[in-house]
Amino acid sequence: MKTLLLVMLCCAASAGGRAGEIRDPMRPPQRNVAQRAAATAVPVLSALFIGPGRRAAIVNGRLVHEGDTLGAYTIVALLDNGIRYQSRGVLHEQHLLASELHFKKPAASVARLANGGS
């Protein structure tokens, strides 16, 4: 019994000295994650909103307009099917695929609805 207690104390003491070294084996090293994030950090266009006199887009989960900046990127123009942005003095374009484009007709005016739709 004393031997078992002694072994348990030794194991606890040795594990306590290396507690800072223990990490989740399924998690990649942080420096690799940061390097990959920097390499793939380009604007991701999710949606376009185009109306009479107004244009907006969802880029990296944020609502943006022409002239807005996202980190190192500046939104130069909102196109009919994509965006034009500038990074380090170089212009780039990103387009939505034709299968991602959905056009909706404007809603009926309020005056028409108030008159019973006529």
C-alpha positions in Angstrom: 0.0 0.0 0.0 2.9 2.4 0.9 4.5 1.5 -2.5 1.3 2.4 -4.4 1.0 5.7 -2.5 4.7 6.5 -3.2 4.2 5.7 -7.0 1.2 8.0 -7.1 3.0 10.8 -5.4 6.0 10.5 -7.8 3.7 10.5 -10.8 1.8 13.6 -9.5 5.1 15.4 -8.8 6.5 14.7 -12.3 3.3 15.6 -14.1 3.1 18.9 -12.2 6.6 20.0 -13.5 5.5 19.5 -17.1 2.0 21.0 -16.9 2.9 23.8 -19.3 3.9 21.3 -22.0 0.7 19.4 -22.2 -1.4 20.3 -25.2 -4.3 18.9 -27.2 -2.8 16.5 -29.8 -5.7 17.2 -32.2 -5.0 21.0 -32.2 -2.4 22.1 -34.8 0.4 24.3 -33.6 -0.6 28.0 -33.3 2.1 29.3 -35.6 0.9 27.1 -38.5 -2.7 28.3 -38.0 -1.5 31.9 -38.0 0.6 31.4 -41.1 -2.3 29.8 -43.0 -4.7 32.5 -41.9 -2.4 35.2 -43.2 -1.9 33.3 -46.5 -5.7 32.9 -47.1 -6.9 36.2 -45.7 -8.6 37.5 -48.8 -12.0 39.1 -48.8 -14.9 36.6 -49.0 -17.9 37.9 -50.9 -21.1 36.4 -49.6 -23.9 38.6 -51.0 -24.6 41.7 -53.1 -27.5 44.2 -52.6 -28.2 46.4 -55.6 -31.0 48.9 -55.5 -31.9 52.2 -57.2 -29.0 54.5 -56.2 -27.7 52.1 -53.5 -25.2 49.3 -53.5 -23.9 47.2 -50.7 -22.2 43.8 -50.2 -21.5 41.3 -47.4 -17.7 40.7 -47.3 -16.2 38.7 -44.5 -19.5 38.8 -42.7 -19.6 42.6 -42.7 -21.9 45.0 -44.6 -19.6 47.2 -46.8 -20.0 50.0 -49.4 -17.7 51.5 -51.9 -14.7 53.1 -50.2 -14.9 50.9 -47.0 -11.7 49.2 -45.8 -11.4 45.6 -44.5 -7.9 45.3 -43.0 -5.4 45.8 -45.8 -8.2 45.8 -48.5 -10.2 48.8 -49.8 -13.5 48.2 -51.6 -13.1 50.2 -54.8 -16.4 49.3 -56.6 -19.4 47.1 -56.2 -20.1 45.5 -59.5 -23.3 43.8 -60.8 -21.9 40.4 -60.0 -19.0 41.0 -57.7 -16.6 43.5 -56.0 -13.4 45.2 -57.1 -10.9 45.8 -54.2 -7.4 47.1 -53.9 -4.6 45.6 -51.9 -1.1 47.0 -51.8 -1.7 49.1 -54.9 -3.0 46.2 -56.9 -6.6 45.9 -58.1 -8.4 42.5 -57.7 -12.0 41.4 -58.5 -14.1 38.7 -56.9 -17.4 37.6 -58.5 -20.3 35.5 -57.3 -20.9 32.4 -59.3 -24.0 32.5 -61.6 -25.6 29.9 -59.4 -25.3 32.2 -56.4 -27.0 35.2 -58.0 -30.6 35.6 -57.0 -32.6 38.5 -58.4 -35.7 39.7 -56.6 -38.3 42.1 -57.9 -38.9 45.3 -55.7 -41.8 45.0 -53.3 -45.1 46.6 -54.3 -45.4 50.3 -53.3 -47.1 51.1 -50.0 -49.7 53.2 -51.8 -50.8 50.3 -54.0 -51.2 48.0 -51.0 -53.3 50.6 -49.1 -55.7 50.8 -52.0 -56.3 47.1 -52.1 -53.6 46.3 -54.6 -55.2 48.1 -57.5 
